[in-house]
Amino acid sequence: MCIERLPPSNFMGSTGNFTTDVPVEIPDIDADYDIDDESDDEYNLIDESSEWNDYLWMENEQEFEQEEIRRLEEEELANQCMEDMSEMLLLDEITQVEVEQHKESLSALAQKSNLNPFAEEFFPSDAVLTSATTHSYIIYLVLFHTLSNKKKN
């Protein structure tokens, strides 16, 4: 590059005539420019690879599909496990509530009962126990032990 001075010029402006003497750089036509071929190749490689990056998955399409299917199956399995866990927790809570309600109803029944908890136990000697009498007998024993435990406390 060489720097040349342009001859002074006259400009007409709105304020009047004036002259300038401005140095201007003018490139030499015969100047040797260094061209870095490697940088151009790298740019072209990057440019080409960026164009094809979106399509590289198509090279192994079957593997890609298998990976996606495996990923989706794992997500579905994880979701199913979470649903099952939440369902089990809900069932546990419901069962606990039902047990508490059953205990409360038994204690309320025992308090309203007209049975004598201090009476001797009745054991039928000749009669065959049917399921209804067995069930009644079990309820009686539960009530008896419940009332006995309450009086001890």
C-alpha positions in Angstrom: 0.0 0.0 0.0 1.2 3.4 -0.6 -0.1 6.7 0.7 -0.6 9.4 -1.8 -1.7 12.9 -1.3 -4.5 14.1 -3.5 -4.2 17.5 -4.8 -6.3 20.1 -3.0 -9.8 20.3 -4.2 -12.4 22.9 -4.1 -15.7 22.0 -2.6 -18.8 24.1 -2.8 -20.8 23.9 0.4 -23.7 25.9 1.7 -21.3 28.0 3.7 -19.0 28.9 0.8 -15.9 27.7 -0.9 -13.1 25.8 0.9 -10.3 23.4 0.0 -9.1 20.2 1.5 -5.7 18.4 1.5 -6.6 14.8 2.6 -4.1 11.8 2.5 -5.7 8.8 0.9 -4.5 5.2 0.9 -4.4 3.6 -2.5 -3.6 -0.1 -2.7 -0.8 -1.2 -5.1 -2.0 -3.3 -7.9 1.2 -5.3 -8.0 1.2 -6.1 -4.3 1.6 -9.8 -3.3 -1.2 -11.0 -1.1 -0.7 -14.1 1.1 -3.5 -16.5 0.6 -3.8 -19.1 3.3 -5.2 -22.1 1.4 -5.5 -24.2 4.6 -7.9 -21.7 6.2 -10.1 -21.8 3.1 -10.2 -25.6 3.3 -11.1 -25.6 6.9 -13.8 -23.1 6.2 -15.2 -25.3 3.4 -15.0 -28.4 5.6 -16.9 -26.7 8.4 -19.4 -25.3 6.0 -20.0 -28.7 4.4 -20.2 -30.5 7.7 -22.7 -28.0 9.1 -24.8 -28.5 6.0 -24.9 -32.3 6.5 -25.1 -32.4 10.3 -28.9 -32.4 10.2 -28.8 -35.5 8.0 -26.1 -37.6 9.7 -28.7 -39.5 11.7 -30.1 -40.9 8.4 -26.8 -42.7 7.9 -27.7 -45.2 10.6 -31.5 -44.9 10.5 -32.2 -48.3 11.9 -29.9 -47.8 14.9 -31.4 -44.3 15.4 -34.9 -45.8 15.4 -33.9 -48.6 17.8 -32.4 -46.0 20.2 -35.5 -43.8 20.0 -37.8 -46.8 20.6 -35.7 -47.9 23.6 -35.7 -44.4 25.0 -39.5 -44.2 24.6 -40.0 -47.6 26.2 -37.8 -46.6 29.2 -39.9 -43.4 29.6 -43.1 -45.4 29.5 -41.7 -47.9 32.0 -40.7 -45.1 34.3 -44.1 -43.5 34.0 -45.8 -46.8 34.7 -43.7 -47.4 37.8 -44.5 -44.0 39.1 -48.2 -44.6 38.5 -48.0 -48.0 40.2 -46.2 -46.5 43.2 -48.7 -43.7 43.6 -51.5 -46.3 43.3 -49.9 -48.4 46.0 -49.5 -45.5 48.3 -53.1 -44.5 47.8 -54.3 -48.0 48.5 -52.2 -48.1 51.7 -53.7 -44.8 52.8 -57.2 -46.1 52.1 -56.6 -49.3 54.0 -55.2 -47.4 57.0 -58.3 -45.2 57.0 -60.6 -48.2 56.8 -58.8 -50.0 59.7 -59.0 -46.8 61.8 -62.8 -46.5 61.0 -63.3 -50.2 61.9 -61.5 -49.8 65.2 -63.6 -46.7 66.0 -66.8 -48.5 65.1 -65.8 -51.5 67.3 -65.0 -49.4 70.3 -68.3 -47.5 69.8 -70.1 -50.8 69.6 -68.4 -52.0 72.7 -69.3 -48.9 74.7 -73.0 -49.2 73.7 -73.1 -52.9 74.4 -75.4 -54.4 77.1 -73.2 -57.4 77.6 -71.5 -58.1 80.9 -67.8 -58.2 80.3 -67.3 -59.9 83.7 -69.7 -62.8 83.0 -68.3 -66.3 82.6 -67.5 -67.4 79.1 -70.2 -69.6 77.5 -69.0 -72.8 75.9 -71.8 -74.8 74.2 -71.1 -78.5 74.9 -73.6 -80.4 72.8 -74.4 -77.9 70.0 -72.5 -77.8 66.8 -71.0 -74.4 66.1 -72.3 -72.9 62.9 -70.6 -70.2 61.1 -73.1 -67.6 62.4 -72.5 -68.6 66.0 -68.8 -68.8 65.5 -68.8 -65.3 64.0 -70.9 -64.0 67.0 -68.6 -65.7 69.4 -65.5 -64.1 67.8 -67.2 -60.6 68.0 -68.0 -61.3 71.6 -64.4 -62.2 72.4 -63.1 -59.1 70.6 -65.5 -56.8 72.5 -64.7 -58.5 75.8 -61.0 -58.0 75.4 -61.5 -54.5 74.1 -63.5 -53.5 77.2 -61.1 -55.3 79.5 -58.2 -53.4 78.1 -60.0 -50.1 78.4 -60.8 -50.7 82.0 -57.2 -51.6 82.8 -55.9 -48.3 81.3 
